[in-house]
Each structure stands twice: as structure tokens, then as C-alpha cells.
Amino acid sequence: MPREQEVDAGSQTGEIAPKSSRRERSPARVIAALVVVAVVVVFVIENHENVKLRFWFVTGHVHLVWLMLVCVVLGGLAEFMVRRVVRMRVRSRFSRLRRHEP
């Protein structure tokens, strides 16, 4: 797929310059990704011990890292749903206000 091109605003001749791609990898992005991977690896290694889990009527032993990751995922899903509900309510209010404008 060819890259999109845009007219260079700084050029007086109207030359067409290739549009910069967001997928270009800068050294800072690579370093940041490596740091994140290292933190995740250390997190998993440090939290591999078994813990006793009691939740309502369920009792069992799980690795602490899995328990923490499940909690993070459930928290992220809850945040996503709350934001979605708030966004829907805001849109609903704006649509009602537009209908009542003279």
C-alpha cells in the first residue's frame, strides 16, 4: 500500500513530501518498550508465590501474579464501562439541548 502524500506547507513550489508514518520506530520508543518488558518480567518473577484466595464460597490457591493480573483486567473493564456510560449520558444531554434550541 503506497504511503499517503501531502503538500509541504513550507515549500513555495508546492512540492509533495511523503507523510510521516506513525509506525516509524524511534530509539526512545524501543527503549521504552524494553523497559516495560523488563518491568513485567521482574513483576512476574517477584510475584510467583502461591496465595490462598477466599472469595464468597470459593477457596483455592493461586499464583499471586495471576490474581493481580485478573484484578487489573477487571479494573480496566470497569473503567471502560463507566467511561462509556458517562459518554452516552453526555451525548444524550447534548442531543436534548439541541432539540430545544430555538
C-alpha positions as CSV (number, residue, x, y, z in Angstrom):
1,M,0.0,0.0,0.0
2,P,1.6,3.3,-1.0
3,R,2.1,6.0,1.6
4,E,-0.1,9.0,1.5
5,Q,1.5,12.2,0.4
6,E,0.8,15.8,1.5
7,V,1.9,19.2,0.1
8,D,4.8,20.6,2.1
9,A,3.4,23.9,3.5
10,G,6.8,25.4,3.9
11,S,7.7,24.9,0.3
12,Q,7.0,27.7,-2.2
13,T,7.0,25.3,-5.2
14,G,4.2,23.1,-3.7
15,E,6.4,20.0,-3.6
16,I,4.8,16.8,-2.4
17,A,6.5,15.3,0.6
18,P,5.9,11.8,2.0
19,K,3.6,11.9,5.0
20,S,5.4,10.7,8.1
21,S,4.3,7.4,9.4
22,R,3.3,6.7,13.0
23,R,4.9,3.3,12.7
24,E,8.4,4.7,12.4
25,R,10.4,3.4,15.3
26,S,12.4,5.9,17.2
27,P,15.1,4.9,19.7
28,A,13.1,6.3,22.5
29,R,10.1,4.1,21.7
30,V,12.3,1.0,21.5
31,I,14.0,1.8,24.8
32,A,10.6,2.5,26.5
33,A,9.3,-0.9,25.2
34,L,12.4,-2.7,26.5
35,V,11.9,-1.0,29.9
36,V,8.2,-2.1,30.0
37,V,9.2,-5.7,29.1
38,A,11.9,-5.7,31.8
39,V,9.4,-4.4,34.5
40,V,6.8,-7.1,33.5
41,V,9.4,-9.8,33.7
42,V,10.6,-8.7,37.2
43,F,6.9,-8.4,38.3
44,V,6.2,-12.0,37.2
45,I,9.4,-13.3,38.9
46,E,8.8,-11.5,42.1
47,N,5.1,-12.5,42.4
48,H,5.2,-16.2,41.6
49,E,4.3,-17.5,45.1
50,N,1.0,-19.2,45.9
51,V,-1.6,-17.4,48.0
52,K,-4.8,-18.6,49.5
53,L,-7.8,-17.0,47.8
54,R,-11.2,-16.9,49.6
55,F,-14.0,-15.2,47.6
56,W,-17.5,-15.8,48.8
57,F,-17.9,-19.5,48.8
58,V,-14.8,-20.3,46.7
59,T,-11.5,-21.1,48.3
60,G,-8.3,-22.0,46.5
61,H,-4.6,-21.4,46.0
62,V,-3.4,-19.3,43.0
63,H,-0.2,-17.6,42.0
64,L,-0.2,-14.0,43.2
65,V,0.8,-12.7,39.8
66,W,-2.3,-14.2,38.2
67,L,-4.5,-12.8,40.9
68,M,-3.1,-9.3,40.4
69,L,-3.4,-9.5,36.6
70,V,-7.0,-10.6,36.8
71,C,-7.7,-7.6,39.1
72,V,-6.0,-5.2,36.7
73,V,-8.0,-6.6,33.8
74,L,-11.3,-6.4,35.7
75,G,-10.5,-2.9,36.8
76,G,-9.7,-1.8,33.3
77,L,-13.0,-3.3,32.1
78,A,-14.9,-1.5,34.8
79,E,-13.2,1.8,33.9
80,F,-14.1,1.3,30.2
81,M,-17.7,0.6,31.0
82,V,-18.0,3.6,33.3
83,R,-16.5,5.9,30.7
84,R,-18.8,4.5,28.1
85,V,-21.9,5.2,30.3
86,V,-20.7,8.7,31.1
87,R,-20.1,9.4,27.4
88,M,-23.5,8.2,26.4
89,R,-25.2,10.3,29.1
90,V,-23.3,13.4,27.9
91,R,-24.2,12.8,24.3
92,S,-27.8,12.3,25.3
93,R,-27.9,15.6,27.2
94,F,-26.4,17.5,24.3
95,S,-28.9,16.0,21.8
96,R,-31.8,17.0,24.1
97,L,-30.4,20.5,24.4
98,R,-30.0,20.8,20.6
99,R,-33.7,19.8,20.1
100,H,-34.9,22.5,22.5
101,E,-32.9,25.4,20.9
102,P,-35.0,28.0,19.1
